[in-house]
C-alpha cells in the first residue's frame, strides 16, 4: 500500500469511518473535500484517482471546489437546515 492508501486509511480511522461511509456520504461532503485537499497536497494522486477513491463522482466535480478554494472564493450554501460551512478547509 502506498502513501496515499495509508493516509486515506489513517484519516478514515480518525473519523471512525469505513469504506461504506465514503460510498454513502454525498460527493460534495465537506470532510471528503478536506481529505481531497490533504491528499492532493501530500501525495501524487491525480484528480481522477482522488475522485474515484473518495467516491466523489468525477474529476470535474472535484476540480471545481479545489480551484475555488485556491482562489479563496469557495462559498457553500447556508440554509435553514445547513451548517455554515464557509471555511471548510481550515
MMTF fields as JSON, N, C-alpha, C and O atoms, coordinates in Angstrom:
{
  "mmtfVersion": "1.0.0",
  "mmtfProducer": "UNKNOWN",
  "numBonds": 359,
  "numAtoms": 360,
  "numGroups": 90,
  "numChains": 1,
  "numModels": 1,
  "chainsPerModel": [1],
  "groupsPerChain": [90],
  "chainIdList": ["A"],
  "bondAtomList": [4, 2, 8, 6, 12, 10, 16, 14, 20, 18, 24, 22, 28, 26, 32, 30, 36, 34, 40, 38, 44, 42, 48, 46, 52, 50, 56, 54, 60, 58, 64, 62, 68, 66, 72, 70, 76, 74, 80, 78, 84, 82, 88, 86, 92, 90, 96, 94, 100, 98, 104, 102, 108, 106, 112, 110, 116, 114, 120, 118, 124, 122, 128, 126, 132, 130, 136, 134, 140, 138, 144, 142, 148, 146, 152, 150, 156, 154, 160, 158, 164, 162, 168, 166, 172, 170, 176, 174, 180, 178, 184, 182, 188, 186, 192, 190, 196, 194, 200, 198, 204, 202, 208, 206, 212, 210, 216, 214, 220, 218, 224, 222, 228, 226, 232, 230, 236, 234, 240, 238, 244, 242, 248, 246, 252, 250, 256, 254, 260, 258, 264, 262, 268, 266, 272, 270, 276, 274, 280, 278, 284, 282, 288, 286, 292, 290, 296, 294, 300, 298, 304, 302, 308, 306, 312, 310, 316, 314, 320, 318, 324, 322, 328, 326, 332, 330, 336, 334, 340, 338, 344, 342, 348, 346, 352, 350, 356, 354],
  "bondOrderList": [1, 1, 1, 1, 1, 1, 1, 1, 1, 1, 1, 1, 1, 1, 1, 1, 1, 1, 1, 1, 1, 1, 1, 1, 1, 1, 1, 1, 1, 1, 1, 1, 1, 1, 1, 1, 1, 1, 1, 1, 1, 1, 1, 1, 1, 1, 1, 1, 1, 1, 1, 1, 1, 1, 1, 1, 1, 1, 1, 1, 1, 1, 1, 1, 1, 1, 1, 1, 1, 1, 1, 1, 1, 1, 1, 1, 1, 1, 1, 1, 1, 1, 1, 1, 1, 1, 1, 1, 1],
  "groupList": [{"groupName": "UNK", "atomNameList": ["N", "CA", "C", "O"], "elementList": ["N", "C", "C", "O"], "formalChargeList": [0, 0, 0, 0], "bondAtomList": [1, 0, 2, 1, 3, 2], "bondOrderList": [1, 1, 2], "singleLetterCode": "X", "chemCompType": "L-PEPTIDE LINKING"}],
  "groupTypeList": [0, 0, 0, 0, 0, 0, 0, 0, 0, 0, 0, 0, 0, 0, 0, 0, 0, 0, 0, 0, 0, 0, 0, 0, 0, 0, 0, 0, 0, 0, 0, 0, 0, 0, 0, 0, 0, 0, 0, 0, 0, 0, 0, 0, 0, 0, 0, 0, 0, 0, 0, 0, 0, 0, 0, 0, 0, 0, 0, 0, 0, 0, 0, 0, 0, 0, 0, 0, 0, 0, 0, 0, 0, 0, 0, 0, 0, 0, 0, 0, 0, 0, 0, 0, 0, 0, 0, 0, 0, 0],
  "groupIdList": [1, 2, 3, 4, 5, 6, 7, 8, 9, 10, 11, 12, 13, 14, 15, 16, 17, 18, 19, 20, 21, 22, 23, 24, 25, 26, 27, 28, 29, 30, 31, 32, 33, 34, 35, 36, 37, 38, 39, 40, 41, 42, 43, 44, 45, 46, 47, 48, 49, 50, 51, 52, 53, 54, 55, 56, 57, 58, 59, 60, 61, 62, 63, 64, 65, 66, 67, 68, 69, 70, 71, 72, 73, 74, 75, 76, 77, 78, 79, 80, 81, 82, 83, 84, 85, 86, 87, 88, 89, 90],
  "secStructList": [7, 7, 2, 2, 2, 2, 2, 2, 2, 2, 2, 2, 2, 2, 2, 6, 7, 7, 2, 2, 2, 2, 2, 2, 1, 7, 6, 6, 7, 2, 2, 2, 2, 2, 2, 2, 2, 2, 2, 2, 2, 2, 1, 7, 7, 7, 2, 2, 2, 2, 2, 2, 2, 6, 6, 7, 1, 7, 2, 2, 2, 2, 2, 2, 2, 2, 2, 2, 2, 2, 2, 6, 7, 7, 7, 7, 7, 7, 7, 6, 6, 1, 7, 7, 7, 6, 6, 6, 6, 7],
  "xCoordList": [0.86, 0.0, 0.895, 1.853, 0.585, 1.38, 1.006, 0.132, 1.703, 1.459, 0.007, -0.596, -0.549, -1.934, -2.9, -3.825, -2.694, -3.546, -3.44, -4.441, -2.213, -2.005, -2.643, -3.248, -2.503, -3.079, -4.606, -5.231, -5.201, -6.66, -7.112, -8.068, -6.432, -6.793, -6.688, -7.563, -5.635, -5.454, -6.575, -7.108, -6.93, -7.993, -9.351, -10.154, -9.605, -10.861, -10.94, -11.984, -9.85, -9.833, -10.055, -10.774, -9.442, -9.584, -11.034, -11.488, -11.756, -13.165, -14.106, -15.32, -13.556, -14.346, -15.263, -16.413, -14.755, -15.479, -15.008, -13.919, -15.853, -15.491, -15.531, -15.891, -15.157, -15.263, -16.723, -16.996, -17.634, -19.054, -19.444, -20.253, -18.873, -19.161, -18.744, -19.445, -17.619, -17.204, -18.22, -18.491, -18.772, -19.722, -21.075, -21.704, -21.523, -22.871, -22.911, -23.966, -21.787, -21.771, -21.867, -21.405, -22.461, -22.599, -21.247, -20.236, -21.239, -19.973, -19.36, -18.155, -20.153, -19.632, -19.443, -19.305, -19.433, -19.281, -18.026, -16.954, -18.156, -17.038, -15.848, -14.703, -16.099, -14.998, -14.261, -13.039, -15.003, -14.371, -13.514, -12.422, -14.021, -13.254, -11.973, -10.916, -12.062, -10.856, -9.837, -8.646, -10.316, -9.429, -8.809, -7.627, -9.583, -9.064, -7.957, -6.941, -8.148, -7.124, -5.847, -4.75, -5.998, -4.833, -4.104, -2.879, -4.855, -4.241, -3.562, -2.478, -4.189, -3.621, -2.297, -1.36, -2.223, -1.009, 0.107, 1.285, -0.261, 0.736, 1.059, 1.972, 0.333, 0.594, 0.623, 0.383, 0.916, 0.939, -0.344, -0.369, -1.401, -2.657, -3.233, -3.218, -3.736, -4.398, -5.808, -6.34, -6.409, -7.788, -8.722, -9.652, -8.479, -9.312, -9.214, -10.223, -7.993, -7.792, -8.438, -9.062, -8.287, -8.902, -10.414, -11.038, -10.997, -12.459, -12.967, -13.965, -12.285, -12.707, -12.55, -13.458, -11.409, -11.115, -12.043, -12.418, -12.415, -13.263, -14.745, -15.568, -15.082, -16.469, -17.065, -18.127, -16.352, -16.785, -17.193, -17.052, -17.686, -18.191, -17.045, -16.374, -16.81, -15.822, -14.724, -14.819, -13.69, -12.58, -13.083, -12.646, -13.99, -14.51, -15.255, -15.143, -16.009, -16.752, -15.797, -16.083, -14.678, -13.701, -12.862, -12.489, -12.566, -11.693, -12.293, -11.567, -13.601, -14.221, -14.037, -13.543, -14.4, -14.19, -12.714, -12.37, -11.843, -10.417, -9.917, -9.113, -10.382, -9.999, -10.542, -9.822, -11.8, -12.39, -11.697, -11.542, -11.283, -10.567, -9.238, -8.854, -8.549, -7.263, -7.43, -6.584, -8.522, -8.801, -9.31, -9.304, -9.748, -10.292, -11.729, -12.189, -12.452, -13.835, -14.85, -16.005, -14.461, -15.404, -16.46, -16.138, -17.709, -18.831, -19.854, -20.317, -20.199, -21.21, -22.522, -22.515, -23.639, -24.929, -25.195, -24.835, -25.827, -26.235, -27.748, -28.283, -28.429, -29.882, -30.423, -29.676, -31.72, -32.376, -31.836, -31.704, -31.524, -31.055, -29.561, -29.039, -28.864, -27.44, -26.602, -27.03, -25.409, -24.431, -23.659, -23.435, -23.25, -22.461, -21.044, -20.178, -20.798, -19.508, -18.693, -18.166, -18.588, -17.897, -16.391, -15.74, -15.83, -14.388, -14.123, -13.518, -14.572, -14.488, -13.071, -12.822, -12.123, -10.77, -9.837, -8.66, -10.317, -9.446, -9.367, -8.68],
  "yCoordList": [-1.182, 0.0, 1.231, 1.31, 2.182, 3.396, 4.42, 4.206, 5.543, 6.617, 7.09, 7.378, 7.166, 7.625, 6.682, 7.135, 5.38, 4.4, 4.473, 4.395, 4.624, 4.732, 6.009, 5.997, 7.099, 8.359, 8.287, 8.772, 7.69, 7.531, 6.652, 6.987, 5.535, 4.646, 5.355, 5.201, 6.125, 6.855, 7.876, 8.0, 8.605, 9.6, 8.946, 9.468, 7.817, 7.105, 6.642, 6.774, 6.105, 5.681, 6.866, 6.745, 8.016, 9.205, 9.683, 10.199, 9.513, 9.92, 8.795, 8.989, 7.635, 6.434, 6.096, 5.703, 6.25, 5.934, 4.599, 4.117, 4.025, 2.829, 3.191, 4.308, 2.236, 2.451, 2.729, 3.491, 2.119, 2.341, 3.793, 4.346, 4.413, 5.825, 6.696, 7.646, 6.38, 7.125, 6.964, 7.901, 5.778, 5.498, 6.18, 6.627, 6.262, 6.783, 8.286, 8.907, 8.871, 10.322, 11.041, 10.519, 12.234, 12.976, 13.272, 13.393, 13.384, 13.608, 14.966, 15.151, 15.909, 17.215, 17.385, 18.51, 16.29, 16.32, 17.094, 16.876, 17.994, 18.841, 18.023, 18.378, 16.942, 16.105, 15.434, 15.287, 15.031, 14.442, 15.486, 15.18, 16.716, 17.776, 18.072, 18.25, 18.128, 18.343, 17.236, 17.501, 16.001, 14.871, 14.955, 14.654, 15.356, 15.504, 16.556, 16.357, 17.672, 18.72, 18.175, 18.407, 17.458, 16.898, 15.89, 15.924, 15.002, 14.007, 14.661, 14.243, 15.671, 16.371, 17.027, 17.043, 17.574, 18.249, 17.272, 17.567, 16.117, 15.224, 14.0, 13.246, 13.789, 12.633, 13.074, 14.237, 12.134, 12.41, 11.919, 11.717, 11.73, 11.243, 12.26, 13.462, 11.774, 12.646, 12.951, 12.266, 13.987, 14.309, 13.152, 12.872, 12.482, 11.328, 10.23, 9.647, 9.95, 8.915, 9.312, 8.485, 10.577, 11.063, 10.945, 10.445, 11.406, 11.366, 9.931, 9.655, 9.03, 7.627, 7.026, 6.356, 7.262, 6.664, 7.181, 6.436, 8.461, 9.06, 9.047, 9.646, 8.368, 8.294, 9.69, 10.005, 10.51, 11.885, 12.141, 13.258, 11.138, 11.257, 11.356, 10.359, 12.539, 12.677, 13.661, 14.395, 13.645, 14.573, 16.013, 16.857, 16.291, 17.649, 18.113, 19.273, 17.214, 17.581, 17.952, 18.858, 17.261, 17.532, 18.764, 19.511, 18.983, 20.094, 21.449, 22.361, 21.593, 22.889, 23.389, 24.504, 22.642, 23.175, 23.372, 24.287, 22.523, 22.701, 23.995, 24.716, 24.284, 25.518, 26.739, 27.716, 26.678, 27.797, 28.016, 29.153, 26.93, 27.059, 27.774, 28.656, 27.388, 28.007, 29.509, 30.309, 29.883, 31.288, 32.014, 33.244, 31.266, 31.865, 32.31, 33.171, 31.735, 32.161, 31.058, 31.195, 29.98, 28.889, 29.336, 29.784, 29.212, 29.525, 28.417, 28.102, 27.835, 26.794, 27.394, 28.322, 26.884, 27.444, 27.264, 26.252, 28.26, 28.206, 28.358, 29.432, 27.254, 27.273, 26.984, 26.926, 26.803, 26.546, 25.291, 25.255, 24.264, 23.001, 22.791, 21.74, 23.774, 23.609, 24.275, 25.222, 23.751, 24.356, 25.403, 25.206, 26.491, 27.491, 26.986, 27.17, 26.362, 25.741, 26.574, 26.034, 27.849, 28.705, 28.478, 28.698, 28.057, 27.823, 26.346, 25.989, 25.498, 24.062, 23.532, 22.417, 24.304, 23.788, 24.226, 23.866, 24.977, 25.452, 24.45, 24.684],
  "zCoordList": [0.0, 0.0, 0.0, 0.77, -0.858, -0.967, 0.081, 0.921, -0.001, 0.954, 0.907, 1.941, -0.305, -0.427, 0.281, 0.955, 0.136, 0.809, 2.316, 3.027, 2.798, 4.25, 4.801, 5.873, 4.064, 4.506, 4.537, 5.48, 3.522, 3.496, 4.654, 5.353, 4.857, 5.966, 7.308, 8.159, 7.504, 8.758, 8.964, 10.066, 7.908, 8.017, 8.279, 9.052, 7.641, 7.89, 9.34, 9.979, 9.858, 11.263, 12.197, 13.189, 11.889, 12.738, 12.782, 13.804, 11.684, 11.619, 12.041, 12.098, 12.333, 12.646, 11.472, 11.671, 10.256, 9.038, 8.479, 8.791, 7.652, 6.899, 5.414, 5.042, 4.584, 3.141, 2.764, 1.837, 3.475, 3.201, 3.435, 2.691, 4.464, 4.726, 3.542, 3.193, 2.929, 1.737, 0.617, -0.133, 0.516, -0.555, -0.335, -1.294, 0.906, 1.155, 1.427, 1.301, 1.795, 2.013, 0.674, -0.341, 0.658, -0.599, -1.236, -0.543, -2.542, -3.242, -2.903, -3.076, -2.43, -2.05, -0.553, -0.074, 0.194, 1.644, 2.046, 1.481, 3.016, 3.442, 3.93, 3.653, 4.646, 5.13, 3.974, 4.01, 2.959, 1.778, 1.054, 0.576, 0.98, 0.328, 1.092, 0.487, 2.418, 3.23, 2.979, 2.819, 2.948, 2.703, 1.314, 1.145, 0.33, -1.034, -1.083, -1.75, -0.379, -0.339, 0.284, -0.223, 1.375, 2.065, 1.176, 1.067, 0.549, -0.328, -1.524, -1.932, -2.079, -3.243, -2.873, -3.672, -1.648, -1.203, -0.819, -1.017, -0.274, 0.295, -0.553, -0.217, -1.639, -2.497, -3.959, -4.281, -4.814, -6.256, -6.935, -8.149, -6.15, -6.723, -7.697, -7.435, -8.811, -9.783, -9.304, -8.431, -9.882, -9.527, -9.85, -9.094, -10.965, -11.328, -10.282, -9.885, -9.837, -8.816, -7.496, -6.829, -7.122, -5.885, -5.935, -5.0, -7.03, -7.167, -7.086, -6.42, -7.759, -7.74, -6.345, -5.852, -5.711, -4.4, -3.309, -2.404, -3.393, -2.367, -2.738, -2.045, -3.828, -4.3, -4.468, -3.931, -5.228, -5.433, -6.878, -7.375, -7.538, -8.895, -9.885, -10.156, -10.427, -11.498, -11.12, -10.137, -11.933, -11.774, -11.835, -11.053, -12.75, -12.923, -11.67, -11.273, -11.052, -9.843, -8.71, -7.927, -8.623, -7.578, -7.906, -7.002, -9.165, -9.56, -9.213, -8.818, -9.352, -9.114, -7.682, -7.512, -6.648, -5.297, -4.955, -4.207, -5.495, -5.226, -5.873, -5.281, -7.064, -7.743, -6.992, -6.787, -6.589, -5.858, -4.522, -4.077, -3.886, -2.63, -2.864, -2.095, -3.922, -4.242, -4.494, -4.093, -5.157, -5.425, -4.183, -4.139, -3.179, -1.965, -2.11, -1.36, -3.071, -3.302, -3.054, -3.458, -2.41, -2.163, -1.165, -0.065, -1.553, -0.665, -0.788, -1.885, 0.328, 0.348, 0.827, 1.636, 0.347, 0.751, 2.231, 2.833, 2.796, 4.2, 4.202, 3.929, 4.518, 4.519, 5.898, 6.875, 5.971, 7.25, 7.922, 9.146, 7.14, 7.706, 7.532, 7.905, 6.97, 6.684, 7.766, 8.427, 7.92, 8.813, 8.019, 6.825, 8.628, 7.913, 7.683, 8.539, 6.56, 6.263, 5.277, 4.304, 5.51, 4.557, 4.571, 3.55, 5.66, 5.744, 6.007, 7.017, 5.103, 5.344, 5.295, 5.752, 4.748, 4.597, 5.706, 5.691, 6.653, 7.742, 8.854, 9.848]
}
